[in-house]
Amino acid sequence: MFRGIILITWLCFLPGTRGEIWMDTTPIKQLVKAGGSTTLACTVENLGSSQVMWFGPQMNVLFLGETPVTSDIRFSLKRPYSNSWYLVIRNVKIGDSGVYKCEVRYPVTLTKNITLQVQVAPRILPTLSSGDKQVQEGTDVNITCHATGFPEPKIMWHFIRGNTETQLDTGPQLSISNISREQTGIYRCTAYNTVTPSATHDIRMDVEYAPTITVKTPELSQKSGRSAVLECSVVGFPKPEYYWRKDDKRLVRDWNYNPQNLQQNSTTTVMNLVIKQAEPPSGFGIYYCVAENKYGEATGNVTLHEITTTTTTTASPTTTSTTTESTTSPSTDPTTGTSTSPTQSSSTKKSPPSPPLTQSTTKSPSTTTTPPITSSYKPLVTSGPPYEVNSPGDQGNSSAGVIFSCRTIIILVGTFFLFF
């Protein structure tokens, strides 16, 4: 019995049990992504003859009871229960942000405030962000990137060169001191917040500098009348003007000279000069490859030497043929800048082998056969009994003749003493 009295007393003091209007007036914040839909809840008890009104952020009346006042069809009223007065907003826009009010004004004024925050994905502001840049090497560079969105976006910078991406810094401005040609590439700013997707903006940075020339083969040699190809490699940006020069004259394409420029990439070009027939004296010497842009000029040089061949024949006593290949090495007069032609020669002499010597054979102790002289060795004639000393290859036959002469002398001397 006592418990029943307590329960009845508690029910009497509940909101609305005595016929009074009750509303949950606790203010809240509600988030919604732009383009989505949201429902703002409002609960009213014991409304009686009073009316619920919905006001927009500009205090414009949206609904008076269940009657729509706004002409915006995106707004509607939803009542799943008798005490429910829910405001539904479809296709939410960033302009829908603000404080919405659910209000009852009679006999007392009750208000529930709902702050709607429309979340917006980041968006880059092109007019407030840097565009592509061309800067000189060694200068200081600042680039900016600004974005809008809610919550306020953060900015992250990345450097992209080829297939490599490097994270740099954060913030709307990126500063680069003493920029170099290696820093040519894409600078990407990324704006992000809690709403996807993030936004990106690419800034192309081209670092400009004077050209440089590399000559891999500074000296070449070729025979007269033959073709030759001279080569220089040029690195520079912006793209330089290329040409070849010789003897203070600029070479142009004609029947003998064919300049060719082969583009390797945006900064590197190979200069080739095709010489169809190198004829002395003008065809040989020092050729200059030249590249120039607005930041400077570079010059390289290639020397083309002439290969000459001469043959000398000596008739006596032995015929020898000598082949000599000479390389003509031009030099440059330091006072005039013109080329002269001193010669450095590398010679190779080839002599045919001497014919083989023929040895004679002694057939009899009393007979000596003297072979014909077939070498350059001269016979030596001495006094006394007649005999010849032949070439070193015939010394065996000469010894036989000497032995025979000695025997004859001994026999004559013996006979003399026998008779006298």
TORKOL-4160 file (C-alpha; in steps of 0.2 Angstrom, whole numbers, padded with zeros to 4 digits, m for minus):
420
<pt num="1" X="0000" Y="0000" Z="0000"/>
<pt num="2" X="0014" Y="0012" Z="0005"/>
<pt num="3" X="0024" Y="0008" Z="m0011"/>
<pt num="4" X="0008" Y="0012" Z="m0022"/>
<pt num="5" X="0007" Y="0029" Z="m0014"/>
<pt num="6" X="0025" Y="0033" Z="m0018"/>
<pt num="7" X="0023" Y="0027" Z="m0036"/>
<pt num="8" X="0007" Y="0038" Z="m0038"/>
<pt num="9" X="0016" Y="0053" Z="m0031"/>
<pt num="10" X="0032" Y="0051" Z="m0042"/>
<pt num="11" X="0020" Y="0050" Z="m0058"/>
<pt num="12" X="0012" Y="0066" Z="m0053"/>
<pt num="13" X="0028" Y="0075" Z="m0053"/>
<pt num="14" X="0034" Y="0069" Z="m0070"/>
<pt num="15" X="0035" Y="0082" Z="m0084"/>
<pt num="16" X="0019" Y="0084" Z="m0093"/>
<pt num="17" X="0009" Y="0073" Z="m0080"/>
<pt num="18" X="0000" Y="0089" Z="m0074"/>
<pt num="19" X="m0003" Y="0095" Z="m0092"/>
<pt num="20" X="0012" Y="0106" Z="m0094"/>
<pt num="21" X="0022" Y="0107" Z="m0110"/>
<pt num="22" X="0038" Y="0099" Z="m0109"/>
<pt num="23" X="0053" Y="0099" Z="m0122"/>
<pt num="24" X="0071" Y="0093" Z="m0122"/>
<pt num="25" X="0080" Y="0109" Z="m0123"/>
<pt num="26" X="0098" Y="0102" Z="m0122"/>
<pt num="27" X="0108" Y="0111" Z="m0136"/>
<pt num="28" X="0118" Y="0099" Z="m0147"/>
<pt num="29" X="0130" Y="0100" Z="m0162"/>
<pt num="30" X="0127" Y="0089" Z="m0177"/>
<pt num="31" X="0139" Y="0085" Z="m0191"/>
<pt num="32" X="0134" Y="0080" Z="m0209"/>
<pt num="33" X="0144" Y="0078" Z="m0224"/>
<pt num="34" X="0140" Y="0090" Z="m0239"/>
<pt num="35" X="0129" Y="0082" Z="m0251"/>
<pt num="36" X="0122" Y="0070" Z="m0238"/>
<pt num="37" X="0106" Y="0070" Z="m0228"/>
<pt num="38" X="0103" Y="0074" Z="m0209"/>
<pt num="39" X="0088" Y="0074" Z="m0197"/>
<pt num="40" X="0087" Y="0087" Z="m0183"/>
<pt num="41" X="0077" Y="0079" Z="m0168"/>
<pt num="42" X="0064" Y="0089" Z="m0157"/>
<pt num="43" X="0053" Y="0081" Z="m0144"/>
<pt num="44" X="0038" Y="0090" Z="m0136"/>
<pt num="45" X="0026" Y="0083" Z="m0123"/>
<pt num="46" X="0009" Y="0090" Z="m0119"/>
<pt num="47" X="0009" Y="0102" Z="m0134"/>
<pt num="48" X="m0010" Y="0104" Z="m0132"/>
<pt num="49" X="m0016" Y="0118" Z="m0144"/>
<pt num="50" X="0002" Y="0126" Z="m0145"/>
<pt num="51" X="0012" Y="0124" Z="m0161"/>
<pt num="52" X="0030" Y="0119" Z="m0164"/>
<pt num="53" X="0040" Y="0130" Z="m0176"/>
<pt num="54" X="0056" Y="0127" Z="m0185"/>
<pt num="55" X="0068" Y="0142" Z="m0188"/>
<pt num="56" X="0083" Y="0141" Z="m0200"/>
<pt num="57" X="0100" Y="0149" Z="m0197"/>
<pt num="58" X="0094" Y="0166" Z="m0203"/>
<pt num="59" X="0079" Y="0165" Z="m0191"/>
<pt num="60" X="0068" Y="0161" Z="m0206"/>
<pt num="61" X="0053" Y="0151" Z="m0203"/>
<pt num="62" X="0054" Y="0134" Z="m0210"/>
<pt num="63" X="0038" Y="0125" Z="m0203"/>
<pt num="64" X="0024" Y="0132" Z="m0193"/>
<pt num="65" X="0017" Y="0116" Z="m0185"/>
<pt num="66" X="0016" Y="0104" Z="m0199"/>
<pt num="67" X="0013" Y="0117" Z="m0212"/>
<pt num="68" X="0029" Y="0121" Z="m0223"/>
<pt num="69" X="0033" Y="0139" Z="m0225"/>
<pt num="70" X="0050" Y="0138" Z="m0234"/>
<pt num="71" X="0049" Y="0135" Z="m0253"/>
<pt num="72" X="0065" Y="0124" Z="m0252"/>
<pt num="73" X="0059" Y="0106" Z="m0256"/>
<pt num="74" X="0075" Y="0099" Z="m0248"/>
<pt num="75" X="0067" Y="0103" Z="m0231"/>
<pt num="76" X="0053" Y="0091" Z="m0224"/>
<pt num="77" X="0045" Y="0087" Z="m0207"/>
<pt num="78" X="0045" Y="0069" Z="m0201"/>
<pt num="79" X="0034" Y="0063" Z="m0186"/>
<pt num="80" X="0037" Y="0045" Z="m0182"/>
<pt num="81" X="0028" Y="0048" Z="m0165"/>
<pt num="82" X="0015" Y="0060" Z="m0159"/>
<pt num="83" X="0028" Y="0069" Z="m0149"/>
<pt num="84" X="0041" Y="0069" Z="m0163"/>
<pt num="85" X="0044" Y="0085" Z="m0173"/>
<pt num="86" X="0060" Y="0080" Z="m0184"/>
<pt num="87" X="0067" Y="0092" Z="m0197"/>
<pt num="88" X="0074" Y="0082" Z="m0212"/>
<pt num="89" X="0087" Y="0091" Z="m0224"/>
<pt num="90" X="0092" Y="0082" Z="m0240"/>
<pt num="91" X="0107" Y="0086" Z="m0251"/>
<pt num="92" X="0115" Y="0097" Z="m0238"/>
<pt num="93" X="0125" Y="0112" Z="m0244"/>
<pt num="94" X="0139" Y="0121" Z="m0235"/>
<pt num="95" X="0127" Y="0136" Z="m0234"/>
<pt num="96" X="0115" Y="0125" Z="m0223"/>
<pt num="97" X="0127" Y="0127" Z="m0209"/>
<pt num="98" X="0121" Y="0136" Z="m0193"/>
<pt num="99" X="0110" Y="0136" Z="m0178"/>
<pt num="100" X="0092" Y="0128" Z="m0181"/>
<pt num="101" X="0079" Y="0132" Z="m0168"/>
<pt num="102" X="0064" Y="0121" Z="m0163"/>
<pt num="103" X="0052" Y="0132" Z="m0153"/>
<pt num="104" X="0036" Y="0132" Z="m0144"/>
<pt num="105" X="0029" Y="0150" Z="m0139"/>
<pt num="106" X="0013" Y="0147" Z="m0130"/>
<pt num="107" X="0009" Y="0148" Z="m0115"/>
<pt num="108" X="0028" Y="0148" Z="m0112"/>
<pt num="109" X="0043" Y="0149" Z="m0124"/>
<pt num="110" X="0053" Y="0133" Z="m0125"/>
<pt num="111" X="0068" Y="0132" Z="m0137"/>
<pt num="112" X="0080" Y="0119" Z="m0143"/>
<pt num="113" X="0095" Y="0124" Z="m0152"/>
<pt num="114" X="0104" Y="0112" Z="m0164"/>
<pt num="115" X="0120" Y="0118" Z="m0172"/>
<pt num="116" X="0123" Y="0110" Z="m0189"/>
<pt num="117" X="0140" Y="0109" Z="m0195"/>
<pt num="118" X="0142" Y="0104" Z="m0213"/>
<pt num="119" X="0158" Y="0095" Z="m0217"/>
<pt num="120" X="0166" Y="0099" Z="m0234"/>
<pt num="121" X="0180" Y="0090" Z="m0242"/>
<pt num="122" X="0195" Y="0101" Z="m0246"/>
<pt num="123" X="0196" Y="0111" Z="m0262"/>
<pt num="124" X="0211" Y="0120" Z="m0269"/>
<pt num="125" X="0209" Y="0138" Z="m0273"/>
<pt num="126" X="0218" Y="0140" Z="m0289"/>
<pt num="127" X="0218" Y="0159" Z="m0289"/>
<pt num="128" X="0227" Y="0159" Z="m0272"/>
<pt num="129" X="0239" Y="0145" Z="m0276"/>
<pt num="130" X="0256" Y="0146" Z="m0287"/>
<pt num="131" X="0256" Y="0140" Z="m0305"/>
<pt num="132" X="0270" Y="0132" Z="m0315"/>
<pt num="133" X="0287" Y="0141" Z="m0313"/>
<pt num="134" X="0303" Y="0144" Z="m0322"/>
<pt num="135" X="0317" Y="0150" Z="m0311"/>
<pt num="136" X="0336" Y="0152" Z="m0313"/>
<pt num="137" X="0347" Y="0141" Z="m0304"/>
<pt num="138" X="0354" Y="0147" Z="m0288"/>
<pt num="139" X="0339" Y="0159" Z="m0283"/>
<pt num="140" X="0327" Y="0157" Z="m0269"/>
<pt num="141" X="0309" Y="0152" Z="m0273"/>
<pt num="142" X="0293" Y="0152" Z="m0263"/>
<pt num="143" X="0277" Y="0143" Z="m0269"/>
<pt num="144" X="0260" Y="0143" Z="m0261"/>
<pt num="145" X="0244" Y="0132" Z="m0260"/>
<pt num="146" X="0228" Y="0137" Z="m0252"/>
<pt num="147" X="0212" Y="0127" Z="m0250"/>
<pt num="148" X="0195" Y="0128" Z="m0242"/>
<pt num="149" X="0184" Y="0115" Z="m0233"/>
<pt num="150" X="0177" Y="0111" Z="m0216"/>
<pt num="151" X="0185" Y="0107" Z="m0205"/>
<pt num="152" X="0199" Y="0118" Z="m0211"/>
<pt num="153" X="0211" Y="0108" Z="m0222"/>
<pt num="154" X="0230" Y="0105" Z="m0218"/>
<pt num="155" X="0243" Y="0106" Z="m0232"/>
<pt num="156" X="0256" Y="0093" Z="m0235"/>
<pt num="157" X="0270" Y="0096" Z="m0249"/>
<pt num="158" X="0279" Y="0082" Z="m0259"/>
<pt num="159" X="0292" Y="0083" Z="m0272"/>
<pt num="160" X="0290" Y="0071" Z="m0287"/>
<pt num="161" X="0305" Y="0067" Z="m0299"/>
<pt num="162" X="0303" Y="0052" Z="m0310"/>
<pt num="163" X="0296" Y="0038" Z="m0300"/>
<pt num="164" X="0302" Y="0045" Z="m0284"/>
<pt num="165" X="0291" Y="0055" Z="m0272"/>
<pt num="166" X="0299" Y="0064" Z="m0257"/>
<pt num="167" X="0289" Y="0072" Z="m0242"/>
<pt num="168" X="0295" Y="0089" Z="m0239"/>
<pt num="169" X="0285" Y="0101" Z="m0227"/>
<pt num="170" X="0268" Y="0106" Z="m0221"/>
<pt num="171" X="0259" Y="0123" Z="m0222"/>
<pt num="172" X="0252" Y="0134" Z="m0236"/>
<pt num="173" X="0269" Y="0140" Z="m0241"/>
<pt num="174" X="0285" Y="0131" Z="m0247"/>
<pt num="175" X="0302" Y="0140" Z="m0247"/>
<pt num="176" X="0317" Y="0133" Z="m0257"/>
<pt num="177" X="0334" Y="0142" Z="m0255"/>
<pt num="178" X="0348" Y="0142" Z="m0268"/>
<pt num="179" X="0338" Y="0130" Z="m0280"/>
<pt num="180" X="0348" Y="0118" Z="m0291"/>
<pt num="181" X="0344" Y="0109" Z="m0307"/>
<pt num="182" X="0342" Y="0093" Z="m0297"/>
<pt num="183" X="0327" Y="0101" Z="m0290"/>
<pt num="184" X="0318" Y="0102" Z="m0306"/>
<pt num="185" X="0301" Y="0092" Z="m0305"/>
<pt num="186" X="0284" Y="0092" Z="m0298"/>
<pt num="187" X="0279" Y="0100" Z="m0282"/>
<pt num="188" X="0263" Y="0093" Z="m0276"/>
<pt num="189" X="0252" Y="0101" Z="m0262"/>
<pt num="190" X="0239" Y="0090" Z="m0254"/>
<pt num="191" X="0225" Y="0097" Z="m0244"/>
<pt num="192" X="0216" Y="0085" Z="m0232"/>
<pt num="193" X="0204" Y="0085" Z="m0217"/>
<pt num="194" X="0192" Y="0072" Z="m0210"/>
<pt num="195" X="0181" Y="0072" Z="m0225"/>
<pt num="196" X="0187" Y="0062" Z="m0241"/>
<pt num="197" X="0193" Y="0064" Z="m0254"/>
<pt num="198" X="0208" Y="0075" Z="m0251"/>
<pt num="199" X="0213" Y="0088" Z="m0265"/>
<pt num="200" X="0230" Y="0090" Z="m0274"/>
<pt num="201" X="0238" Y="0103" Z="m0284"/>
<pt num="202" X="0254" Y="0101" Z="m0294"/>
<pt num="203" X="0266" Y="0115" Z="m0298"/>
<pt num="204" X="0279" Y="0111" Z="m0311"/>
<pt num="205" X="0296" Y="0119" Z="m0307"/>
<pt num="206" X="0309" Y="0121" Z="m0321"/>
<pt num="207" X="0326" Y="0126" Z="m0316"/>
<pt num="208" X="0335" Y="0135" Z="m0330"/>
<pt num="209" X="0354" Y="0136" Z="m0332"/>
<pt num="210" X="0368" Y="0139" Z="m0344"/>
<pt num="211" X="0373" Y="0125" Z="m0356"/>
<pt num="212" X="0388" Y="0114" Z="m0353"/>
<pt num="213" X="0397" Y="0103" Z="m0366"/>
<pt num="214" X="0405" Y="0086" Z="m0364"/>
<pt num="215" X="0416" Y="0078" Z="m0378"/>
<pt num="216" X="0419" Y="0060" Z="m0376"/>
<pt num="217" X="0431" Y="0058" Z="m0391"/>
<pt num="218" X="0441" Y="0074" Z="m0392"/>
<pt num="219" X="0453" Y="0067" Z="m0406"/>
<pt num="220" X="0449" Y="0057" Z="m0421"/>
<pt num="221" X="0460" Y="0051" Z="m0436"/>
<pt num="222" X="0454" Y="0047" Z="m0454"/>
<pt num="223" X="0461" Y="0045" Z="m0471"/>
<pt num="224" X="0458" Y="0058" Z="m0485"/>
<pt num="225" X="0442" Y="0056" Z="m0494"/>
<pt num="226" X="0434" Y="0046" Z="m0480"/>
<pt num="227" X="0419" Y="0050" Z="m0470"/>
<pt num="228" X="0419" Y="0055" Z="m0451"/>
<pt num="229" X="0407" Y="0058" Z="m0437"/>
<pt num="230" X="0411" Y="0071" Z="m0423"/>
<pt num="231" X="0401" Y="0071" Z="m0407"/>
<pt num="232" X="0397" Y="0083" Z="m0392"/>
<pt num="233" X="0385" Y="0080" Z="m0378"/>
<pt num="234" X="0376" Y="0096" Z="m0372"/>
<pt num="235" X="0366" Y="0099" Z="m0356"/>
<pt num="236" X="0356" Y="0115" Z="m0353"/>
<pt num="237" X="0339" Y="0122" Z="m0350"/>
<pt num="238" X="0330" Y="0131" Z="m0358"/>
<pt num="239" X="0335" Y="0122" Z="m0374"/>
<pt num="240" X="0350" Y="0130" Z="m0382"/>
<pt num="241" X="0354" Y="0134" Z="m0400"/>
<pt num="242" X="0367" Y="0122" Z="m0407"/>
<pt num="243" X="0380" Y="0124" Z="m0421"/>
<pt num="244" X="0397" Y="0119" Z="m0427"/>
<pt num="245" X="0411" Y="0131" Z="m0431"/>
<pt num="246" X="0428" Y="0129" Z="m0440"/>
<pt num="247" X="0441" Y="0142" Z="m0445"/>
<pt num="248" X="0430" Y="0155" Z="m0438"/>
<pt num="249" X="0416" Y="0150" Z="m0450"/>
<pt num="250" X="0399" Y="0143" Z="m0445"/>
<pt num="251" X="0396" Y="0127" Z="m0453"/>
<pt num="252" X="0379" Y="0125" Z="m0462"/>
<pt num="253" X="0371" Y="0109" Z="m0470"/>
<pt num="254" X="0378" Y="0106" Z="m0487"/>
<pt num="255" X="0384" Y="0092" Z="m0498"/>
<pt num="256" X="0399" Y="0088" Z="m0487"/>
<pt num="257" X="0393" Y="0093" Z="m0469"/>
<pt num="258" X="0377" Y="0087" Z="m0461"/>
<pt num="259" X="0374" Y="0093" Z="m0443"/>
<pt num="260" X="0362" Y="0082" Z="m0433"/>
<pt num="261" X="0355" Y="0086" Z="m0415"/>
<pt num="262" X="0348" Y="0070" Z="m0406"/>
<pt num="263" X="0337" Y="0075" Z="m0391"/>
<pt num="264" X="0339" Y="0063" Z="m0377"/>
<pt num="265" X="0328" Y="0071" Z="m0364"/>
<pt num="266" X="0321" Y="0088" Z="m0359"/>
<pt num="267" X="0339" Y="0094" Z="m0355"/>
<pt num="268" X="0351" Y="0084" Z="m0364"/>
<pt num="269" X="0355" Y="0084" Z="m0383"/>
<pt num="270" X="0369" Y="0075" Z="m0393"/>
<pt num="271" X="0377" Y="0085" Z="m0407"/>
<pt num="272" X="0384" Y="0076" Z="m0422"/>
<pt num="273" X="0393" Y="0083" Z="m0437"/>
<pt num="274" X="0393" Y="0070" Z="m0451"/>
<pt num="275" X="0408" Y="0074" Z="m0463"/>
<pt num="276" X="0405" Y="0065" Z="m0479"/>
<pt num="277" X="0422" Y="0067" Z="m0487"/>
<pt num="278" X="0437" Y="0074" Z="m0477"/>
<pt num="279" X="0448" Y="0082" Z="m0489"/>
<pt num="280" X="0464" Y="0091" Z="m0485"/>
<pt num="281" X="0468" Y="0104" Z="m0480"/>
<pt num="282" X="0451" Y="0111" Z="m0475"/>
<pt num="283" X="0443" Y="0095" Z="m0470"/>
<pt num="284" X="0455" Y="0091" Z="m0456"/>
<pt num="285" X="0459" Y="0102" Z="m0441"/>
<pt num="286" X="0449" Y="0108" Z="m0426"/>
<pt num="287" X="0430" Y="0108" Z="m0426"/>
<pt num="288" X="0421" Y="0118" Z="m0412"/>
<pt num="289" X="0403" Y="0113" Z="m0406"/>
<pt num="290" X="0394" Y="0128" Z="m0398"/>
<pt num="291" X="0378" Y="0128" Z="m0388"/>
<pt num="292" X="0371" Y="0145" Z="m0381"/>
<pt num="293" X="0355" Y="0150" Z="m0372"/>
<pt num="294" X="0350" Y="0166" Z="m0362"/>
<pt num="295" X="0361" Y="0161" Z="m0348"/>
<pt num="296" X="0377" Y="0158" Z="m0357"/>
<pt num="297" X="0387" Y="0149" Z="m0370"/>
<pt num="298" X="0398" Y="0133" Z="m0370"/>
<pt num="299" X="0411" Y="0127" Z="m0382"/>
<pt num="300" X="0419" Y="0110" Z="m0385"/>
<pt num="301" X="0431" Y="0105" Z="m0398"/>
<pt num="302" X="0435" Y="0089" Z="m0408"/>
<pt num="303" X="0452" Y="0087" Z="m0418"/>
<pt num="304" X="0451" Y="0077" Z="m0434"/>
<pt num="305" X="0469" Y="0071" Z="m0439"/>
<pt num="306" X="0473" Y="0065" Z="m0457"/>
<pt num="307" X="0481" Y="0048" Z="m0459"/>
<pt num="308" X="0493" Y="0048" Z="m0474"/>
<pt num="309" X="0502" Y="0032" Z="m0482"/>
<pt num="310" X="0518" Y="0033" Z="m0492"/>
<pt num="311" X="0529" Y="0019" Z="m0500"/>
<pt num="312" X="0548" Y="0020" Z="m0503"/>
<pt num="313" X="0558" Y="0007" Z="m0515"/>
<pt num="314" X="0577" Y="0005" Z="m0514"/>
<pt num="315" X="0584" Y="m0005" Z="m0529"/>
<pt num="316" X="0602" Y="m0010" Z="m0524"/>
<pt num="317" X="0609" Y="m0021" Z="m0517"/>
<pt num="318" X="0593" Y="m0027" Z="m0510"/>
<pt num="319" X="0575" Y="m0021" Z="m0514"/>
<pt num="320" X="0566" Y="m0015" Z="m0498"/>
<pt num="321" X="0548" Y="m0008" Z="m0498"/>
<pt num="322" X="0544" Y="0003" Z="m0484"/>
<pt num="323" X="0526" Y="0008" Z="m0479"/>
<pt num="324" X="0524" Y="0024" Z="m0468"/>
<pt num="325" X="0507" Y="0029" Z="m0461"/>
<pt num="326" X="0508" Y="0047" Z="m0454"/>
<pt num="327" X="0495" Y="0056" Z="m0444"/>
<pt num="328" X="0494" Y="0075" Z="m0446"/>
<pt num="329" X="0491" Y="0084" Z="m0430"/>
<pt num="330" X="0485" Y="0101" Z="m0432"/>
<pt num="331" X="0488" Y="0114" Z="m0418"/>
<pt num="332" X="0480" Y="0131" Z="m0414"/>
<pt num="333" X="0490" Y="0147" Z="m0415"/>
<pt num="334" X="0487" Y="0155" Z="m0398"/>
<pt num="335" X="0488" Y="0172" Z="m0405"/>
<pt num="336" X="0476" Y="0170" Z="m0420"/>
<pt num="337" X="0466" Y="0155" Z="m0415"/>
<pt num="338" X="0469" Y="0147" Z="m0432"/>
<pt num="339" X="0475" Y="0129" Z="m0434"/>
<pt num="340" X="0493" Y="0124" Z="m0441"/>
<pt num="341" X="0498" Y="0107" Z="m0446"/>
<pt num="342" X="0514" Y="0099" Z="m0437"/>
<pt num="343" X="0515" Y="0081" Z="m0441"/>
<pt num="344" X="0518" Y="0066" Z="m0429"/>
<pt num="345" X="0522" Y="0050" Z="m0438"/>
<pt num="346" X="0522" Y="0032" Z="m0433"/>
<pt num="347" X="0531" Y="0022" Z="m0446"/>
<pt num="348" X="0531" Y="0003" Z="m0449"/>
<pt num="349" X="0545" Y="m0004" Z="m0461"/>
<pt num="350" X="0543" Y="m0021" Z="m0468"/>
<pt num="351" X="0558" Y="m0029" Z="m0478"/>
<pt num="352" X="0556" Y="m0045" Z="m0488"/>
<pt num="353" X="0567" Y="m0060" Z="m0482"/>
<pt num="354" X="0584" Y="m0063" Z="m0491"/>
<pt num="355" X="0584" Y="m0077" Z="m0504"/>
<pt num="356" X="0591" Y="m0093" Z="m0497"/>
<pt num="357" X="0610" Y="m0096" Z="m0500"/>
<pt num="358" X="0615" Y="m0112" Z="m0510"/>
<pt num="359" X="0629" Y="m0123" Z="m0504"/>
<pt num="360" X="0640" Y="m0132" Z="m0516"/>
<pt num="361" X="0646" Y="m0150" Z="m0514"/>
<pt num="362" X="0664" Y="m0156" Z="m0517"/>
<pt num="363" X="0663" Y="m0171" Z="m0529"/>
<pt num="364" X="0682" Y="m0175" Z="m0530"/>
<pt num="365" X="0698" Y="m0170" Z="m0520"/>
<pt num="366" X="0706" Y="m0163" Z="m0535"/>
<pt num="367" X="0690" Y="m0153" Z="m0541"/>
<pt num="368" X="0683" Y="m0138" Z="m0533"/>
<pt num="369" X="0666" Y="m0131" Z="m0539"/>
<pt num="370" X="0663" Y="m0113" Z="m0534"/>
<pt num="371" X="0644" Y="m0108" Z="m0533"/>
<pt num="372" X="0637" Y="m0092" Z="m0540"/>
<pt num="373" X="0637" Y="m0077" Z="m0528"/>
<pt num="374" X="0618" Y="m0075" Z="m0523"/>
<pt num="375" X="0620" Y="m0064" Z="m0508"/>
<pt num="376" X="0626" Y="m0046" Z="m0505"/>
<pt num="377" X="0643" Y="m0052" Z="m0498"/>
<pt num="378" X="0657" Y="m0047" Z="m0510"/>
<pt num="379" X="0671" Y="m0060" Z="m0514"/>
<pt num="380" X="0688" Y="m0056" Z="m0507"/>
<pt num="381" X="0703" Y="m0060" Z="m0518"/>
<pt num="382" X="0720" Y="m0063" Z="m0510"/>
<pt num="383" X="0738" Y="m0066" Z="m0517"/>
<pt num="384" X="0746" Y="m0083" Z="m0519"/>
<pt num="385" X="0738" Y="m0098" Z="m0527"/>
<pt num="386" X="0722" Y="m0094" Z="m0534"/>
<pt num="387" X="0707" Y="m0097" Z="m0523"/>
<pt num="388" X="0692" Y="m0088" Z="m0518"/>
<pt num="389" X="0685" Y="m0085" Z="m0501"/>
<pt num="390" X="0666" Y="m0084" Z="m0504"/>
<pt num="391" X="0652" Y="m0079" Z="m0493"/>
<pt num="392" X="0650" Y="m0086" Z="m0475"/>
<pt num="393" X="0638" Y="m0099" Z="m0482"/>
<pt num="394" X="0651" Y="m0106" Z="m0494"/>
<pt num="395" X="0666" Y="m0108" Z="m0481"/>
<pt num="396" X="0665" Y="m0128" Z="m0483"/>
<pt num="397" X="0669" Y="m0127" Z="m0501"/>
<pt num="398" X="0683" Y="m0114" Z="m0499"/>
<pt num="399" X="0692" Y="m0125" Z="m0486"/>
<pt num="400" X="0693" Y="m0140" Z="m0498"/>
<pt num="401" X="0702" Y="m0128" Z="m0511"/>
<pt num="402" X="0715" Y="m0122" Z="m0498"/>
<pt num="403" X="0719" Y="m0141" Z="m0493"/>
<pt num="404" X="0722" Y="m0145" Z="m0512"/>
<pt num="405" X="0734" Y="m0130" Z="m0514"/>
<pt num="406" X="0745" Y="m0134" Z="m0499"/>
<pt num="407" X="0747" Y="m0152" Z="m0505"/>
<pt num="408" X="0753" Y="m0145" Z="m0522"/>
<pt num="409" X="0766" Y="m0134" Z="m0514"/>
<pt num="410" X="0773" Y="m0148" Z="m0503"/>
<pt num="411" X="0775" Y="m0160" Z="m0518"/>
<pt num="412" X="0785" Y="m0146" Z="m0527"/>
<pt num="413" X="0797" Y="m0142" Z="m0513"/>
<pt num="414" X="0801" Y="m0161" Z="m0510"/>
<pt num="415" X="0805" Y="m0163" Z="m0529"/>
<pt num="416" X="0816" Y="m0148" Z="m0528"/>
<pt num="417" X="0827" Y="m0155" Z="m0514"/>
<pt num="418" X="0827" Y="m0173" Z="m0522"/>
<pt num="419" X="0835" Y="m0167" Z="m0538"/>
<pt num="420" X="0846" Y="m0153" Z="m0531"/>
